[in-house]
Amino acid sequence: MNQHNYISHSLTRSTTLIVLSLILIAPGCAGSGKASGRTSSQPVFAGMWEGTFDAGEMAGGMKLVLNYEDKSYSGILQVDMQGEIVSGPVYNFESEGNSFTFDVNIEGADVIFEGSVEGEKMTGMFEVFMGSELVAEGTFYFTRKL
């Protein structure tokens, strides 16, 4: 191979590697998150959420604050139960893609949440246990406020 063919071959190979790198990297860079006011590096679940729950005979409002620090979530859930405000810390937060689960203990009841986030909306289902007994279940709906 002469010097001209070697340089041409090297440039073609380098160009191909650069194009492949851009194809592989670009999808992760798409969408800066500016439309939602968040940067792409801010986790999808973090923020202040306000919404409602419906458990059949009982319904009300809820506020959820989720913080992301050191690669894990923490937070607090506040529930308006017919005028009485109760709250508890969020723990056991796990996620995969836009789906999540977390637990909250409110006044001795263990509440398990399971849902997903799409844009600025968070929806899902929850179950309430007293000990090992399922005492209520329902749905929730949140909108991101911050």
TIKOLDREN-299831 format. One record per residue (C-alpha): residue number from 1; residue in three letters; x, y, z. Coordinates in Angstrom, 1 decimal. Example, Ala and Ser with C-alpha at 12.3 -4.5 7.8 and 13.67 -1.06 7.14 Angstrom:
<sites>
<site seq="1" type="ALA" c1="12.3" c2="-4.5" c3="7.8"/>
<site seq="2" type="SER" c1="13.7" c2="-1.1" c3="7.1"/>
</sites>
This chain:
<sites>
<site seq="1" type="MET" c1="0.0" c2="0.0" c3="0.0"/>
<site seq="2" type="ASN" c1="1.5" c2="3.4" c3="-1.0"/>
<site seq="3" type="GLN" c1="1.5" c2="6.4" c3="1.3"/>
<site seq="4" type="HIS" c1="-1.5" c2="8.0" c3="-0.5"/>
<site seq="5" type="ASN" c1="-3.7" c2="4.9" c3="-0.1"/>
<site seq="6" type="TYR" c1="-2.6" c2="4.5" c3="3.5"/>
<site seq="7" type="ILE" c1="-3.6" c2="8.1" c3="4.4"/>
<site seq="8" type="SER" c1="-6.9" c2="7.7" c3="2.5"/>
<site seq="9" type="HIS" c1="-7.6" c2="4.4" c3="4.3"/>
<site seq="10" type="SER" c1="-6.8" c2="5.9" c3="7.7"/>
<site seq="11" type="LEU" c1="-9.0" c2="9.0" c3="7.1"/>
<site seq="12" type="THR" c1="-11.9" c2="6.8" c3="6.0"/>
<site seq="13" type="ARG" c1="-11.5" c2="4.6" c3="9.1"/>
<site seq="14" type="SER" c1="-11.3" c2="7.6" c3="11.4"/>
<site seq="15" type="THR" c1="-14.3" c2="9.2" c3="9.8"/>
<site seq="16" type="THR" c1="-16.3" c2="6.0" c3="10.2"/>
<site seq="17" type="LEU" c1="-15.4" c2="5.8" c3="13.9"/>
<site seq="18" type="ILE" c1="-16.4" c2="9.4" c3="14.5"/>
<site seq="19" type="VAL" c1="-19.7" c2="8.9" c3="12.7"/>
<site seq="20" type="LEU" c1="-20.4" c2="5.7" c3="14.7"/>
<site seq="21" type="SER" c1="-19.5" c2="7.4" c3="17.9"/>
<site seq="22" type="LEU" c1="-21.9" c2="10.3" c3="17.2"/>
<site seq="23" type="ILE" c1="-24.7" c2="7.8" c3="16.3"/>
<site seq="24" type="LEU" c1="-24.2" c2="6.0" c3="19.6"/>
<site seq="25" type="ILE" c1="-23.8" c2="9.1" c3="21.8"/>
<site seq="26" type="ALA" c1="-26.4" c2="11.5" c3="20.2"/>
<site seq="27" type="PRO" c1="-29.6" c2="9.7" c3="21.4"/>
<site seq="28" type="GLY" c1="-28.5" c2="10.2" c3="25.0"/>
<site seq="29" type="CYS" c1="-27.9" c2="13.8" c3="24.4"/>
<site seq="30" type="ALA" c1="-31.2" c2="14.5" c3="22.6"/>
<site seq="31" type="GLY" c1="-33.5" c2="16.8" c3="24.5"/>
<site seq="32" type="SER" c1="-31.9" c2="19.1" c3="27.0"/>
<site seq="33" type="GLY" c1="-34.9" c2="19.0" c3="29.3"/>
<site seq="34" type="LYS" c1="-35.2" c2="22.8" c3="28.9"/>
<site seq="35" type="ALA" c1="-38.9" c2="22.5" c3="28.0"/>
<site seq="36" type="SER" c1="-39.6" c2="21.1" c3="31.4"/>
<site seq="37" type="GLY" c1="-37.3" c2="23.5" c3="33.3"/>
<site seq="38" type="ARG" c1="-35.0" c2="20.6" c3="34.2"/>
<site seq="39" type="THR" c1="-31.6" c2="19.7" c3="32.9"/>
<site seq="40" type="SER" c1="-31.1" c2="16.3" c3="31.4"/>
<site seq="41" type="SER" c1="-28.8" c2="15.4" c3="34.3"/>
<site seq="42" type="GLN" c1="-31.7" c2="15.8" c3="36.9"/>
<site seq="43" type="PRO" c1="-33.3" c2="12.5" c3="37.7"/>
<site seq="44" type="VAL" c1="-36.8" c2="12.1" c3="36.3"/>
<site seq="45" type="PHE" c1="-38.5" c2="11.5" c3="39.7"/>
<site seq="46" type="ALA" c1="-36.9" c2="14.3" c3="41.7"/>
<site seq="47" type="GLY" c1="-39.0" c2="17.3" c3="42.5"/>
<site seq="48" type="MET" c1="-42.2" c2="18.5" c3="44.3"/>
<site seq="49" type="TRP" c1="-45.4" c2="16.7" c3="43.2"/>
<site seq="50" type="GLU" c1="-49.0" c2="17.6" c3="44.1"/>
<site seq="51" type="GLY" c1="-52.0" c2="15.4" c3="43.4"/>
<site seq="52" type="THR" c1="-54.8" c2="13.2" c3="44.6"/>
<site seq="53" type="PHE" c1="-55.5" c2="9.7" c3="45.7"/>
<site seq="54" type="ASP" c1="-58.6" c2="7.6" c3="45.5"/>
<site seq="55" type="ALA" c1="-59.1" c2="4.5" c3="47.7"/>
<site seq="56" type="GLY" c1="-62.9" c2="4.0" c3="47.2"/>
<site seq="57" type="GLU" c1="-64.6" c2="5.4" c3="50.3"/>
<site seq="58" type="MET" c1="-61.5" c2="7.6" c3="51.1"/>
<site seq="59" type="ALA" c1="-60.0" c2="10.2" c3="48.7"/>
<site seq="60" type="GLY" c1="-57.9" c2="13.3" c3="49.2"/>
<site seq="61" type="GLY" c1="-54.9" c2="15.3" c3="48.3"/>
<site seq="62" type="MET" c1="-51.2" c2="14.5" c3="48.6"/>
<site seq="63" type="LYS" c1="-47.9" c2="16.2" c3="48.3"/>
<site seq="64" type="LEU" c1="-44.7" c2="14.3" c3="47.5"/>
<site seq="65" type="VAL" c1="-41.2" c2="15.8" c3="47.7"/>
<site seq="66" type="LEU" c1="-38.4" c2="13.5" c3="46.2"/>
<site seq="67" type="ASN" c1="-34.8" c2="14.5" c3="46.5"/>
<site seq="68" type="TYR" c1="-32.0" c2="12.8" c3="44.6"/>
<site seq="69" type="GLU" c1="-28.5" c2="12.7" c3="46.2"/>
<site seq="70" type="ASP" c1="-25.6" c2="10.3" c3="46.1"/>
<site seq="71" type="LYS" c1="-27.4" c2="8.1" c3="43.5"/>
<site seq="72" type="SER" c1="-30.5" c2="7.5" c3="45.7"/>
<site seq="73" type="TYR" c1="-33.9" c2="9.0" c3="46.4"/>
<site seq="74" type="SER" c1="-35.3" c2="10.2" c3="49.7"/>
<site seq="75" type="GLY" c1="-38.3" c2="12.3" c3="50.4"/>
<site seq="76" type="ILE" c1="-41.5" c2="12.8" c3="52.3"/>
<site seq="77" type="LEU" c1="-45.2" c2="12.2" c3="51.5"/>
<site seq="78" type="GLN" c1="-47.9" c2="14.4" c3="53.0"/>
<site seq="79" type="VAL" c1="-51.5" c2="13.2" c3="52.8"/>
<site seq="80" type="ASP" c1="-54.7" c2="15.1" c3="53.5"/>
<site seq="81" type="MET" c1="-57.1" c2="12.5" c3="55.0"/>
<site seq="82" type="GLN" c1="-60.4" c2="14.3" c3="55.2"/>
<site seq="83" type="GLY" c1="-58.8" c2="17.4" c3="56.7"/>
<site seq="84" type="GLU" c1="-56.2" c2="15.7" c3="58.9"/>
<site seq="85" type="ILE" c1="-52.7" c2="16.1" c3="57.5"/>
<site seq="86" type="VAL" c1="-50.4" c2="13.1" c3="58.0"/>
<site seq="87" type="SER" c1="-47.0" c2="12.4" c3="56.6"/>
<site seq="88" type="GLY" c1="-44.2" c2="9.9" c3="56.5"/>
<site seq="89" type="PRO" c1="-40.7" c2="9.5" c3="55.0"/>
<site seq="90" type="VAL" c1="-40.2" c2="7.8" c3="51.6"/>
<site seq="91" type="TYR" c1="-38.0" c2="4.7" c3="51.7"/>
<site seq="92" type="ASN" c1="-37.1" c2="1.7" c3="49.6"/>
<site seq="93" type="PHE" c1="-37.3" c2="3.8" c3="46.4"/>
<site seq="94" type="GLU" c1="-36.4" c2="1.7" c3="43.4"/>
<site seq="95" type="SER" c1="-36.8" c2="2.5" c3="39.7"/>
<site seq="96" type="GLU" c1="-36.3" c2="1.1" c3="36.2"/>
<site seq="97" type="GLY" c1="-36.8" c2="3.4" c3="33.3"/>
<site seq="98" type="ASN" c1="-39.7" c2="5.6" c3="34.1"/>
<site seq="99" type="SER" c1="-41.3" c2="3.1" c3="36.5"/>
<site seq="100" type="PHE" c1="-40.8" c2="3.1" c3="40.3"/>
<site seq="101" type="THR" c1="-41.8" c2="1.7" c3="43.6"/>
<site seq="102" type="PHE" c1="-41.4" c2="3.1" c3="47.1"/>
<site seq="103" type="ASP" c1="-42.7" c2="2.7" c3="50.6"/>
<site seq="104" type="VAL" c1="-44.0" c2="5.1" c3="53.2"/>
<site seq="105" type="ASN" c1="-45.0" c2="4.5" c3="56.8"/>
<site seq="106" type="ILE" c1="-47.9" c2="6.7" c3="57.9"/>
<site seq="107" type="GLU" c1="-49.1" c2="6.4" c3="61.4"/>
<site seq="108" type="GLY" c1="-48.2" c2="2.7" c3="61.6"/>
<site seq="109" type="ALA" c1="-49.6" c2="1.8" c3="58.2"/>
<site seq="110" type="ASP" c1="-47.1" c2="0.6" c3="55.5"/>
<site seq="111" type="VAL" c1="-48.1" c2="2.1" c3="52.1"/>
<site seq="112" type="ILE" c1="-46.5" c2="0.6" c3="49.0"/>
<site seq="113" type="PHE" c1="-46.6" c2="2.8" c3="45.9"/>
<site seq="114" type="GLU" c1="-46.0" c2="1.6" c3="42.3"/>
<site seq="115" type="GLY" c1="-46.2" c2="3.8" c3="39.3"/>
<site seq="116" type="SER" c1="-44.6" c2="5.6" c3="36.5"/>
<site seq="117" type="VAL" c1="-43.7" c2="9.1" c3="35.3"/>
<site seq="118" type="GLU" c1="-44.4" c2="10.5" c3="31.9"/>
<site seq="119" type="GLY" c1="-43.3" c2="14.1" c3="31.4"/>
<site seq="120" type="GLU" c1="-44.7" c2="16.1" c3="34.3"/>
<site seq="121" type="LYS" c1="-47.3" c2="13.5" c3="35.4"/>
<site seq="122" type="MET" c1="-46.9" c2="10.6" c3="37.9"/>
<site seq="123" type="THR" c1="-49.6" c2="8.0" c3="38.1"/>
<site seq="124" type="GLY" c1="-50.0" c2="4.6" c3="39.7"/>
<site seq="125" type="MET" c1="-51.5" c2="2.4" c3="42.4"/>
<site seq="126" type="PHE" c1="-50.9" c2="1.9" c3="46.1"/>
<site seq="127" type="GLU" c1="-51.7" c2="-0.7" c3="48.8"/>
<site seq="128" type="VAL" c1="-52.0" c2="0.0" c3="52.5"/>
<site seq="129" type="PHE" c1="-51.0" c2="-2.7" c3="55.0"/>
<site seq="130" type="MET" c1="-51.5" c2="-2.9" c3="58.8"/>
<site seq="131" type="GLY" c1="-49.0" c2="-5.6" c3="59.7"/>
<site seq="132" type="SER" c1="-49.5" c2="-8.2" c3="57.0"/>
<site seq="133" type="GLU" c1="-53.2" c2="-7.3" c3="56.4"/>
<site seq="134" type="LEU" c1="-54.2" c2="-5.4" c3="53.2"/>
<site seq="135" type="VAL" c1="-56.6" c2="-2.8" c3="54.5"/>
<site seq="136" type="ALA" c1="-56.9" c2="-0.4" c3="51.5"/>
<site seq="137" type="GLU" c1="-55.8" c2="0.0" c3="47.9"/>
<site seq="138" type="GLY" c1="-56.3" c2="2.7" c3="45.4"/>
<site seq="139" type="THR" c1="-54.8" c2="4.9" c3="42.7"/>
<site seq="140" type="PHE" c1="-52.8" c2="8.2" c3="42.7"/>
<site seq="141" type="TYR" c1="-52.1" c2="11.0" c3="40.3"/>
<site seq="142" type="PHE" c1="-49.5" c2="13.7" c3="40.7"/>
<site seq="143" type="THR" c1="-48.4" c2="16.7" c3="38.7"/>
<site seq="144" type="ARG" c1="-44.9" c2="18.1" c3="39.1"/>
<site seq="145" type="LYS" c1="-44.9" c2="21.5" c3="40.7"/>
<site seq="146" type="LEU" c1="-41.1" c2="22.0" c3="40.8"/>
</sites>
